[in-house]
């Protein structure tokens, strides 16, 4: 898979992808990351990428010409490339969207800046995605987030196909609690079931703890899911257990 990042600050990305899973994915030839300077696609001596908004108002707006030119240039010859604008107005990026993006061959990430981007870019050139309901200085950090989240889903990137499948949000729930050695530390013990070697019981414990954690911390994840009869019964059982513990 190829990531093309379009930004007015390409230097921000220097070194960011030289560590951990992303570095290994690049070295293994699973992904390619190319960073492009938007100012290279301007046609004036000042390399202008922004202008005052029509109708007045504070701040500056990113111009459509260099954005269209840059996307068209980097996607030339790339069939089915998907262009994504990172901005606070986009649909909220989550694991489902990461999985959607991971199925693409080429993902073009446009980093917004200033007061926003000319709406013609949004309407005719790109999808629009936000990493959260807050405002950042630009789309560079969100682009890093998207690349990291998507890379983890590419087969071979994690080394184990089960790793991505077990992570938080992969099944609509937060991840279950994790423990490692020593079995007891400062009087705090890891659950006996995890050391029992009884794998069916371990899986049952993990699932119920994942449901419990999700109910306590992110109940919205469960409320927004279409549940089967078995899932609904299991969730109700965990809710009753939580209620009994707090009585």
C-alpha positions in Angstrom: 0.0 0.0 0.0 1.2 3.5 -0.8 0.6 6.6 1.3 1.0 10.1 -0.3 1.0 13.0 2.1 0.4 16.5 0.8 1.5 19.3 3.2 3.0 22.7 3.4 5.4 21.4 6.2 7.0 18.2 4.8 9.8 18.6 7.3 7.4 17.7 10.1 7.4 14.1 8.9 11.1 13.6 9.0 12.0 10.8 11.4 8.4 10.1 12.4 8.1 6.9 10.4 11.6 5.6 11.2 10.5 3.6 14.3 8.5 0.5 15.3 5.9 -1.1 13.2 5.8 1.5 10.4 9.6 1.3 9.9 9.4 -2.5 9.7 6.4 -2.3 7.3 8.4 0.0 5.0 11.5 -2.2 5.1 9.4 -5.3 4.3 7.9 -3.5 1.3 4.4 -3.7 2.7 3.9 0.1 2.6 5.5 3.1 0.9 5.2 6.6 2.3 5.8 9.6 0.1 5.6 13.2 1.4 5.0 16.1 -1.0 5.4 19.8 -0.5 2.2 21.6 -1.6 4.1 24.7 -2.5 5.8 22.8 -5.3 2.4 22.9 -7.1 2.0 26.6 -7.1 2.7 28.8 -10.1 3.7 32.2 -8.6 7.1 33.3 -7.3 5.8 33.6 -3.7 4.6 29.9 -3.8 1.2 31.0 -2.5 -1.1 28.3 -1.1 -3.7 30.5 0.7 -5.8 33.6 0.2 -8.5 35.7 2.0 -12.0 34.1 2.3 -14.7 35.5 0.0 -17.3 37.3 2.1 -14.7 38.4 4.6 -13.8 37.0 8.0 -10.7 36.1 10.0 -7.8 34.0 8.7 -6.9 32.5 5.4 -8.3 29.7 3.2 -6.2 27.2 1.3 -6.6 27.7 -2.4 -8.0 25.1 -4.7 -5.5 25.3 -7.6 -2.4 23.9 -5.8 -4.5 21.2 -4.1 -6.0 20.0 -7.3 -2.7 20.0 -9.1 -0.9 18.2 -6.3 -3.5 15.4 -6.0 -3.7 15.0 -9.8 0.1 14.8 -10.0 0.7 12.3 -7.2 -2.2 10.0 -8.3 -1.2 10.0 -12.0 -1.0 6.3 -13.0 -2.4 5.1 -9.6 -5.7 3.4 -10.3 -8.3 3.8 -7.6 -6.3 6.2 -5.4 -8.4 7.5 -2.6 -7.9 11.2 -1.5 -8.7 12.1 2.1 -8.6 15.7 3.5 -7.8 15.8 7.3 -9.9 18.5 8.8 -12.1 19.1 11.9 -15.3 19.0 9.7 -14.8 15.5 8.5 -16.4 12.2 9.6 -14.9 10.9 12.8 -12.0 8.5 12.1 -12.4 5.2 13.9 -11.4 1.6 13.5 -14.1 0.9 11.0 -12.8 3.7 8.7 -9.2 2.5 9.3 -10.3 -1.0 8.0 -12.0 0.7 5.0 -8.8 2.6 4.2 -6.6 -0.5 4.6 -8.4 -2.0 1.6 -7.1 0.8 -0.7 -4.0 0.5 -2.8 -3.1 4.2 -2.6 -4.2 6.7 0.1 -3.6 10.4 -0.5 -3.7 12.4 2.7 -4.2 16.1 2.3 -3.2 18.1 5.4 -5.5 21.1 5.9 -4.2 24.4 7.4 -5.4 27.9 8.3 -9.1 28.5 8.6 -9.9 25.7 6.2 -9.8 24.5 2.6 -11.7 25.8 -0.4 -15.0 23.8 -0.4 -14.5 22.8 -4.0 -11.7 20.6 -2.9 -14.1 18.8 -0.4 -16.9 18.6 -2.9 -15.0 17.4 -6.0 -11.7 15.9 -4.9 -11.7 14.2 -1.5 -13.3 12.4 1.4 -13.0 14.4 4.7 -11.9 12.9 8.0 -11.4 14.2 11.5 -9.5 12.4 14.3 -11.5 14.0 17.0 -13.8 16.8 18.1 -11.1 19.4 18.7 -9.0 21.7 16.6 -5.4 21.2 15.7 -3.0 23.6 13.9 -3.1 21.4 10.8 -3.7 18.0 9.4 -0.1 16.7 9.7 -0.6 15.0 13.1 -3.9 13.5 12.0 -2.2 12.2 8.9 0.4 10.4 11.1 -2.5 8.9 13.1 -4.2 7.6 10.0 -1.0 6.1 8.6 -0.2 4.4 11.9 -3.8 3.0 12.4 -4.1 1.8 8.8 -0.6 0.2 8.6 -1.4 -2.0 11.6 -4.2 -3.6 9.6 -2.1 -4.5 6.6 -1.4 -8.2 6.6 2.1 -9.0 7.8 2.7 -5.6 9.5 2.2 -6.8 13.0 3.8 -10.2 12.5 0.7 -12.0 13.8 -2.7 -11.9 12.1 -4.3 -12.3 15.6 -2.7 -9.1 17.0 -4.9 -6.7 15.0 -8.0 -8.9 15.4 -7.6 -8.7 19.2 -7.0 -5.0 19.6 -9.5 -2.5 21.0 -12.4 -1.6 18.7 -11.7 -4.5 16.3 -14.8 -6.3 17.5 -16.7 -3.2 18.7 -15.4 -3.5 22.2 -12.4 -2.2 24.2 -9.6 -4.6 24.7 -9.6 -6.9 27.7 -7.2 -6.2 30.6 -3.6 -7.5 30.1 -1.2 -8.9 32.6 2.3 -10.3 32.6 5.0 -11.5 35.0 5.5 -11.3 37.9 2.2 -13.0 39.0 2.2 -10.8 42.1 3.6 -7.3 42.5 3.3 -5.2 45.7 0.4 -7.4 46.8 -1.4 -7.0 43.5 -2.1 -10.3 41.9 -2.8 -11.2 38.2 -6.0 -13.2 37.8 -5.5 -16.9 38.5 -7.6 -17.9 35.4 -5.0 -16.4 33.1 -2.3 -18.7 34.6 -4.5 -21.8 34.6 -3.8 -22.9 31.1 -7.6 -23.4 30.5 -7.9 -21.6 27.2 -11.7 -21.8 26.9 -12.0 -20.3 30.4 -9.4 -17.7 29.5 -11.3 -16.6 26.4 -14.5 -16.4 28.3 -12.9 -14.3 31.0 -11.3 -12.0 28.4 -14.5 -11.5 26.6 -16.5 -10.7 29.7 -13.9 -8.3 31.0 -13.8 -6.6 27.6 -17.6 -6.1 27.8 -17.3 -4.9 31.4 -14.6 -2.4 30.5 -16.6 -1.1 27.5 -19.7 -0.7 29.6 -17.8 1.3 32.2 -15.7 3.5 29.9 -17.4 3.6 26.5 -21.0 2.4 26.7 -21.7 4.3 23.5 -19.8 1.6 21.6 -22.3 -1.0 22.7 -25.3 1.2 22.3 -24.4 1.8 18.6 -24.0 -1.9 17.8 -26.5 -4.3 16.2 -26.4 -7.1 18.8 -27.2 -10.8 18.3 -29.4 -12.6 20.9 -26.3 -14.2 22.4 -24.4 -11.0 22.6 -27.4 -9.2 24.2 -27.7 -12.0 26.9 -24.0 -11.9 27.6 -24.0 -8.1 28.0 -27.0 -8.3 30.3 -25.2 -10.9 32.4 -22.2 -8.7 32.8 -24.4 -5.7 33.6 -26.0 -7.7 36.4 -22.6 -8.7 37.7 -21.5 -5.1 37.7 -24.7 -4.1 39.5 -24.2 -6.8 42.2 -20.6 -5.6 42.8 -21.7 -2.0 43.4 -24.7 -2.9 45.6 
